[in-house]
């Protein structure tokens, strides 16, 4: 008799992400690239790959129209994941990825975001780093180039531009911490 292994959270997360944003072109390419980078980082930083890669697959599901409640994808994704029974840790990683707390506060969504755990850990940094080093088409990019591209894409009046003074230093700090740990 052969034992049947249960699918990992990462594999389930990929299936969920594909069902919600799999037909979204560059968003899907970006998500797949973030998951690939997360898998690499998990090994190099001794992090649980099942948690990190699952969060990477799920980090942008809040863009999916059927689950977009507020129009703020980290919060919408976390609310959906929580409602679907995903662990609070993964929902929290999705909720706070890439400095989302700054945008949430500016948009008046900070209280709603605070319903999710903000672990401010190496795991959270690794997810943000994977996101910030993967361009829209899924290719590797420098974190500064990624941030600049995002600001241009969203525009000078976007929430991202409004919180730039707080968010950019935060993202630079994340990149510096992760790159320090990755250095030989």
The 8 nearest C-alpha neighbors of each residue, nearest first, counted from 0:
[[1, 2, 3, 4, 5, 6, 7, 10],
 [2, 0, 3, 4, 5, 6, 7, 10],
 [3, 1, 4, 0, 5, 6, 7, 10],
 [2, 4, 1, 5, 6, 0, 7, 10],
 [5, 3, 2, 6, 7, 1, 10, 8],
 [4, 6, 7, 3, 8, 2, 10, 11],
 [7, 5, 10, 4, 8, 11, 9, 3],
 [6, 8, 9, 10, 5, 11, 49, 12],
 [7, 9, 11, 10, 12, 53, 49, 6],
 [8, 10, 53, 12, 49, 7, 11, 52],
 [11, 9, 13, 7, 12, 8, 6, 14],
 [10, 12, 8, 14, 13, 9, 15, 7],
 [13, 11, 9, 15, 53, 10, 14, 56],
 [12, 14, 16, 10, 11, 56, 15, 17],
 [13, 15, 17, 11, 12, 16, 18, 10],
 [16, 14, 12, 18, 17, 13, 11, 19],
 [17, 15, 13, 19, 18, 14, 57, 20],
 [16, 18, 21, 14, 20, 15, 19, 13],
 [17, 19, 15, 16, 21, 20, 14, 22],
 [20, 18, 16, 17, 63, 21, 15, 60],
 [19, 21, 23, 17, 22, 16, 63, 18],
 [22, 20, 17, 27, 23, 18, 19, 16],
 [21, 23, 20, 24, 27, 17, 19, 18],
 [22, 24, 20, 26, 21, 27, 25, 28],
 [25, 23, 27, 26, 22, 28, 21, 136],
 [24, 26, 28, 136, 27, 135, 29, 23],
 [25, 27, 29, 23, 28, 24, 30, 135],
 [26, 28, 30, 25, 29, 21, 24, 23],
 [29, 27, 137, 25, 31, 136, 30, 26],
 [28, 30, 137, 135, 32, 26, 136, 27],
 [31, 29, 27, 33, 32, 28, 56, 26],
 [30, 32, 34, 28, 33, 29, 27, 35],
 [31, 33, 137, 35, 29, 30, 34, 28],
 [32, 34, 30, 36, 129, 35, 130, 31],
 [35, 33, 55, 37, 31, 52, 32, 56],
 [36, 34, 32, 38, 37, 33, 31, 39],
 [35, 37, 39, 33, 38, 129, 34, 32],
 [38, 36, 34, 40, 39, 35, 52, 129],
 [39, 37, 41, 35, 36, 40, 52, 48],
 [38, 40, 36, 37, 42, 41, 43, 35],
 [41, 39, 37, 43, 42, 38, 44, 36],
 [42, 40, 46, 48, 38, 44, 39, 45],
 [41, 43, 45, 40, 39, 44, 46, 38],
 [42, 44, 40, 41, 45, 39, 181, 46],
 [45, 43, 41, 46, 42, 40, 180, 181],
 [46, 44, 42, 41, 43, 47, 40, 48],
 [47, 45, 41, 44, 48, 42, 122, 51],
 [46, 48, 49, 50, 41, 51, 45, 42],
 [49, 47, 51, 41, 50, 52, 46, 38],
 [48, 50, 9, 47, 52, 51, 53, 8],
 [51, 49, 53, 48, 47, 52, 54, 89],
 [52, 50, 48, 54, 53, 49, 55, 37],
 [51, 53, 55, 34, 54, 37, 9, 49],
 [54, 52, 9, 12, 56, 50, 55, 51],
 [55, 53, 57, 51, 52, 56, 89, 58],
 [56, 54, 34, 52, 58, 53, 57, 33],
 [55, 57, 53, 13, 34, 54, 12, 58],
 [56, 58, 54, 55, 60, 59, 16, 12],
 [57, 59, 93, 55, 54, 56, 60, 73],
 [60, 58, 61, 57, 62, 72, 76, 73],
 [61, 59, 62, 76, 57, 63, 16, 58],
 [76, 62, 60, 72, 75, 59, 63, 67],
 [61, 63, 72, 60, 59, 64, 67, 76],
 [64, 62, 61, 65, 60, 19, 66, 20],
 [63, 65, 67, 66, 62, 61, 19, 68],
 [66, 64, 63, 67, 19, 68, 62, 61],
 [67, 65, 64, 63, 68, 61, 75, 79],
 [68, 66, 64, 75, 70, 61, 65, 69],
 [69, 67, 70, 75, 66, 71, 65, 64],
 [70, 68, 71, 67, 75, 74, 72, 108],
 [69, 71, 67, 68, 72, 75, 62, 61],
 [72, 70, 69, 74, 73, 75, 61, 67],
 [71, 73, 61, 75, 62, 74, 76, 70],
 [74, 72, 94, 76, 75, 93, 71, 61],
 [75, 73, 77, 94, 76, 72, 71, 78],
 [74, 76, 61, 72, 78, 67, 77, 73],
 [61, 75, 77, 79, 73, 60, 74, 78],
 [76, 78, 90, 80, 74, 94, 79, 75],
 [79, 77, 81, 75, 76, 80, 74, 82],
 [80, 78, 82, 76, 77, 81, 83, 75],
 [81, 79, 83, 77, 85, 82, 78, 90],
 [80, 82, 84, 78, 83, 85, 79, 77],
 [83, 81, 79, 80, 84, 78, 85, 77],
 [82, 84, 80, 81, 85, 79, 78, 86],
 [85, 83, 81, 82, 80, 86, 87, 79],
 [84, 86, 80, 81, 83, 87, 90, 89],
 [87, 85, 88, 89, 84, 90, 81, 80],
 [88, 86, 90, 89, 91, 85, 81, 115],
 [89, 87, 91, 86, 90, 92, 116, 115],
 [88, 90, 92, 91, 86, 87, 54, 93],
 [89, 91, 77, 87, 93, 88, 92, 80],
 [92, 90, 116, 94, 115, 88, 89, 93],
 [91, 93, 89, 95, 94, 90, 96, 123],
 [92, 94, 58, 90, 91, 96, 95, 73],
 [95, 93, 73, 91, 74, 77, 92, 96],
 [94, 96, 99, 92, 93, 100, 91, 98],
 [97, 95, 127, 93, 98, 99, 92, 94],
 [98, 96, 127, 99, 95, 170, 130, 131],
 [97, 99, 100, 96, 166, 101, 95, 170],
 [98, 100, 95, 102, 101, 97, 96, 103],
 [99, 101, 103, 98, 102, 95, 104, 109],
 [102, 100, 104, 99, 103, 98, 166, 162],
 [101, 103, 105, 99, 104, 100, 158, 106],
 [104, 102, 108, 109, 100, 106, 101, 105],
 [105, 103, 109, 107, 101, 106, 102, 108],
 [106, 104, 102, 103, 107, 101, 162, 158],
 [107, 105, 103, 104, 108, 102, 158, 109],
 [106, 108, 104, 105, 109, 103, 110, 102],
 [109, 107, 103, 111, 106, 110, 104, 112],
 [110, 108, 104, 103, 112, 111, 107, 113],
 [109, 111, 113, 112, 108, 114, 107, 104],
 [110, 112, 108, 113, 109, 114, 74, 115],
 [113, 111, 109, 114, 110, 115, 74, 108],
 [112, 114, 110, 115, 111, 109, 116, 117],
 [115, 113, 112, 111, 116, 110, 91, 109],
 [116, 114, 91, 113, 112, 117, 90, 87],
 [117, 115, 91, 118, 88, 114, 87, 113],
 [118, 116, 119, 91, 115, 95, 92, 113],
 [117, 119, 120, 116, 123, 91, 92, 88],
 [120, 118, 117, 123, 121, 124, 122, 95],
 [119, 121, 123, 122, 118, 124, 125, 117],
 [120, 122, 124, 123, 125, 119, 177, 46],
 [121, 123, 125, 120, 124, 126, 51, 46],
 [124, 122, 120, 126, 121, 125, 119, 92],
 [123, 125, 121, 127, 122, 126, 173, 128],
 [124, 126, 128, 122, 123, 127, 121, 129],
 [127, 125, 129, 123, 128, 124, 130, 55],
 [126, 128, 97, 130, 124, 96, 129, 125],
 [127, 129, 125, 131, 130, 126, 124, 174],
 [128, 130, 126, 33, 132, 36, 127, 131],
 [131, 129, 127, 128, 33, 133, 132, 126],
 [130, 132, 128, 142, 129, 133, 127, 145],
 [133, 131, 140, 142, 129, 130, 139, 141],
 [134, 132, 139, 130, 138, 140, 137, 131],
 [133, 135, 137, 138, 136, 140, 145, 139],
 [134, 136, 29, 137, 25, 26, 133, 28],
 [137, 135, 25, 28, 29, 134, 138, 26],
 [136, 138, 29, 32, 28, 134, 135, 133],
 [139, 137, 134, 133, 136, 140, 32, 135],
 [140, 138, 133, 132, 134, 137, 141, 32],
 [141, 139, 132, 133, 134, 145, 142, 138],
 [140, 142, 144, 143, 132, 145, 139, 131],
 [143, 141, 145, 132, 131, 144, 146, 140],
 [144, 142, 146, 145, 141, 147, 171, 131],
 [143, 145, 147, 141, 142, 146, 148, 140],
 [146, 144, 142, 148, 143, 147, 131, 134],
 [145, 147, 149, 143, 148, 144, 142, 150],
 [146, 148, 144, 150, 149, 145, 143, 151],
 [147, 149, 145, 151, 146, 150, 144, 152],
 [150, 148, 152, 146, 147, 151, 153, 145],
 [151, 149, 147, 153, 152, 148, 154, 160],
 [150, 152, 154, 148, 149, 153, 147, 155],
 [153, 151, 149, 150, 154, 148, 147, 155],
 [154, 152, 150, 151, 157, 149, 155, 159],
 [153, 155, 151, 157, 156, 152, 150, 160],
 [154, 156, 160, 157, 150, 153, 151, 161],
 [157, 155, 154, 160, 158, 161, 153, 159],
 [158, 156, 160, 159, 154, 155, 153, 161],
 [157, 159, 161, 160, 102, 162, 156, 105],
 [160, 158, 157, 161, 162, 163, 102, 150],
 [159, 161, 163, 157, 158, 162, 155, 156],
 [160, 162, 158, 159, 163, 157, 156, 164],
 [163, 161, 159, 160, 164, 165, 166, 101],
 [162, 164, 160, 166, 167, 165, 161, 159],
 [165, 163, 162, 166, 167, 168, 161, 160],
 [166, 164, 163, 162, 167, 168, 169, 101],
 [165, 167, 163, 169, 168, 162, 98, 164],
 [166, 168, 170, 169, 163, 165, 164, 171],
 [169, 167, 171, 170, 166, 165, 172, 164],
 [168, 170, 166, 172, 167, 171, 173, 165],
 [171, 169, 173, 167, 172, 168, 166, 174],
 [172, 170, 168, 174, 173, 169, 175, 167],
 [173, 171, 175, 169, 170, 174, 168, 176],
 [172, 174, 170, 176, 171, 175, 124, 177],
 [175, 173, 171, 177, 172, 176, 178, 128],
 [174, 176, 172, 178, 173, 177, 179, 171],
 [177, 175, 179, 173, 174, 178, 172, 180],
 [176, 178, 180, 174, 179, 175, 173, 181],
 [177, 179, 181, 175, 180, 176, 174, 182],
 [180, 178, 176, 182, 177, 181, 175, 174],
 [181, 179, 177, 178, 182, 176, 44, 183],
 [180, 182, 178, 179, 177, 183, 43, 44],
 [181, 183, 179, 180, 178, 177, 176, 43],
 [182, 181, 180, 179, 178, 43, 44, 177]]
